[in-house]
């Protein structure tokens, strides 16, 4: 734990006290500032595009669309030209996009990853979401 981490803890406790909320006196740092990497907006956008592209492929394969591979290639190429998202693909995402499959469980997994994007955009204050129930946000 570094000095900035201690300051962050103190600042958090101060906010919590101000709002009269309960808190743990022995609060700890989960991630030290020395290990945190602040991402640039462009990098976040490219990751979101990556997730959207895997969702598109998954949805297309789940729905068994006609001429799907040709249509997907065209769309993926358009997004690659604009966002260069292939540079930020994980090995698994790259393999999935290059070798789409009719394997239902894999397609369902990639299909629902997009739900994480909505939460990410909310956390970054890019979109505003009113939650009636935090267990349901899709």
Backbone torsions as a table, in degrees:
resi	resn	phi	psi	omega
1	UNK	NA	134.4	-179.2
2	UNK	-107.2	172.0	-176.7
3	UNK	-56.7	-40.8	179.6
4	UNK	-63.1	-32.1	177.4
5	UNK	-65.4	-42.9	178.3
6	UNK	-62.6	-41.6	178.3
7	UNK	-63.2	-39.7	179.5
8	UNK	-64.9	-40.1	177.3
9	UNK	-62.2	-47.2	179.9
10	UNK	-60.0	-42.7	-180.0
11	UNK	-64.6	-40.7	178.7
12	UNK	-64.6	-45.0	179.3
13	UNK	-62.6	-39.7	178.5
14	UNK	-59.8	-44.9	178.9
15	UNK	-64.8	-41.4	-179.4
16	UNK	-64.0	-45.1	178.4
17	UNK	-61.5	-42.8	-179.0
18	UNK	-57.3	-36.5	-179.7
19	UNK	-90.8	7.3	179.9
20	UNK	54.0	42.4	178.9
21	UNK	-101.1	149.7	176.9
22	UNK	-73.3	152.3	178.2
23	UNK	-155.7	164.4	179.7
24	UNK	-86.8	122.0	179.9
25	UNK	-61.1	-26.3	-178.1
26	UNK	-103.5	40.4	-179.2
27	UNK	-56.5	139.8	-178.3
28	UNK	-119.1	165.3	176.4
29	UNK	-92.8	125.1	177.3
30	UNK	-79.9	-40.9	-179.9
31	UNK	-130.3	121.1	179.2
32	UNK	-73.6	145.8	179.7
33	UNK	-58.4	-28.1	-179.9
34	UNK	-69.8	-18.4	179.7
35	UNK	-101.5	-1.9	-176.8
36	UNK	-91.6	137.2	175.4
37	UNK	-116.6	119.0	178.3
38	UNK	-80.9	120.8	-178.0
39	UNK	-84.3	146.6	175.6
40	UNK	-79.4	155.0	-178.9
41	UNK	-54.7	-43.0	-179.2
42	UNK	-59.8	-40.8	179.6
43	UNK	-65.8	-39.0	178.5
44	UNK	-66.0	-43.4	178.7
45	UNK	-59.4	-44.3	-179.0
46	UNK	-64.8	-37.2	176.5
47	UNK	-65.9	-39.6	178.5
48	UNK	-63.6	-43.3	177.9
49	UNK	-60.2	-40.6	177.8
50	UNK	-58.1	-46.2	-179.4
51	UNK	-66.1	-39.6	177.9
52	UNK	-63.6	-40.8	179.8
53	UNK	-65.1	-42.3	178.3
54	UNK	-66.5	-34.6	176.8
55	UNK	-65.0	-42.6	179.7
56	UNK	-60.5	-46.5	178.9
57	UNK	-62.4	-47.2	-178.9
58	UNK	-59.8	-46.5	180.0
59	UNK	-62.4	-40.7	179.8
60	UNK	-64.3	-41.0	179.5
61	UNK	-74.5	-34.0	177.0
62	UNK	-66.4	-35.9	-178.9
63	UNK	-87.0	-3.0	177.6
64	UNK	54.1	46.8	-178.6
65	UNK	-64.1	147.6	177.4
66	UNK	-73.4	146.6	179.8
67	UNK	52.3	31.0	-171.8
68	UNK	-60.3	-41.6	-175.5
69	UNK	-64.9	-42.6	-179.8
70	UNK	-65.0	-46.0	-179.6
71	UNK	-64.5	-42.4	179.5
72	UNK	-63.2	-42.1	179.8
73	UNK	-58.8	-41.9	179.3
74	UNK	-62.7	-48.1	-178.9
75	UNK	-64.6	-45.2	-179.7
76	UNK	-61.1	-41.0	178.6
77	UNK	-62.8	-39.6	178.2
78	UNK	-62.3	-46.5	-179.7
79	UNK	-69.4	-33.8	177.3
80	UNK	-64.6	-42.1	179.4
81	UNK	-61.6	-40.2	-177.1
82	UNK	-80.1	-37.9	-171.5
83	UNK	-116.6	-9.9	-176.7
84	UNK	48.9	45.2	-174.8
85	UNK	-71.9	-21.2	-179.4
86	UNK	-61.6	-24.4	179.7
87	UNK	-67.7	-20.9	-177.5
88	UNK	-112.2	10.4	176.9
89	UNK	-67.5	141.5	169.3
90	UNK	-75.5	166.2	177.6
91	UNK	-58.5	-40.8	-178.6
92	UNK	-65.6	-43.7	178.3
93	UNK	-64.6	-42.8	179.8
94	UNK	-59.8	-47.1	179.1
95	UNK	-61.5	-41.0	-179.8
96	UNK	-64.2	-45.2	-179.0
97	UNK	-69.3	-34.3	-179.6
98	UNK	-79.6	-24.9	-177.1
99	UNK	-134.0	64.5	-179.3
100	UNK	-58.1	154.5	-172.8
101	UNK	-136.1	156.7	172.8
102	UNK	-87.4	4.3	-179.6
103	UNK	-64.6	108.6	-170.7
104	UNK	-58.0	-46.7	-176.5
105	UNK	-61.4	-40.8	178.9
106	UNK	-65.9	-43.2	179.0
107	UNK	-64.4	-38.9	177.9
108	UNK	-64.3	-42.0	178.7
109	UNK	-58.9	-50.4	-179.6
110	UNK	-68.9	-29.9	179.0
111	UNK	-63.8	-42.9	-175.1
112	UNK	-85.7	-8.2	176.3
113	UNK	-61.1	-28.2	-179.7
114	UNK	-58.6	-28.4	179.0
115	UNK	-59.8	-29.5	178.0
116	UNK	-67.0	-29.7	179.9
117	UNK	-63.8	-43.0	179.6
118	UNK	-59.1	-43.3	178.8
119	UNK	-65.8	-41.7	178.5
120	UNK	-60.0	-46.1	179.6
121	UNK	-63.1	-35.4	177.3
122	UNK	-67.6	-45.7	179.6
123	UNK	-60.1	-37.1	-180.0
124	UNK	-81.7	2.6	-179.5
125	UNK	61.6	29.8	176.7
126	UNK	-83.3	-35.9	175.7
127	UNK	-126.0	159.0	179.1
128	UNK	-112.8	128.1	179.9
129	UNK	-126.7	131.8	173.1
130	UNK	-97.2	117.3	-179.1
131	UNK	-97.7	118.4	171.0
132	UNK	-79.9	-34.1	-178.1
133	UNK	-142.9	116.9	-177.0
134	UNK	-67.1	-10.7	176.2
135	UNK	-84.0	-12.8	-179.1
136	UNK	-130.9	114.0	177.6
137	UNK	-134.8	0.6	179.8
138	UNK	-91.2	NA	NA
